[in-house]
Amino acid sequence: MTRVLITGFEPFGGATVNPSGELAKRLAGEWDTAILPVEFDGLRKRVQDLFADPRPTHVISLGVSGKATGVTFERVALNLADARIADNAGVQPVDGAVIPGGPVAFLTTLPVRTMMKAVKQAGLPAELSLSAGSYVCNALMYTLLYEAAKLPAQARPRCGFIHVPEFETLSLEAGERAIRAVLQVLS
């Protein structure tokens, strides 16, 4: 049975709304969802809690990118925490590791090319991106993949990260249609 968990983030950087969190709220009730704090510290514990019973088969994490011109599917998570602005707890790592001693990078385990095609077929802008950057979005993607890799293969959720644009670029309704197209790929 497919059990998808969708995560979004709370507002950060002085914003009053985060499109990723609003999308997760829109999908709550139909799917398992979680709104996460934009904080580096405590991320591993939060991910371990997300993987607790009932364990998801897939985790789609959403974050906002002011540079995104469409739904952006991230392919690589780096073991790099390097923030140009502080997170919501005031932490601003420079050239740090997401998980000290962890592998340099992980590749997404979601079928991102197929997902991207589904979003485009829905008439919405979508693209692939090399990496999730070096802020909390990347740290979440890396931590999800790190923790998933520690699980037995049959219990390992497939994980990935999608950046969504600001609402001025893609409305909440269009963003919801895009994520629903992504979810259709997994059903």
Secondary structure, DSSP 4 states (H G I P E B T S, - for coil): ---EEEEEE---TT-S--HHHHHHHHHBTTBEEEEE-S-STTHHHHHHHHTSSSPPSEEEEEEE-TT-SSEEEEEEEES-B--SS--TTS---SSB-SSTT--SEEE--S-HHHHHHHHHHTT--EEEEEE--SSHHHHHHHHHHHHHHTS-GGGPPEEEEEEE--TTTS-HHHHHHHHHHHHHHH-
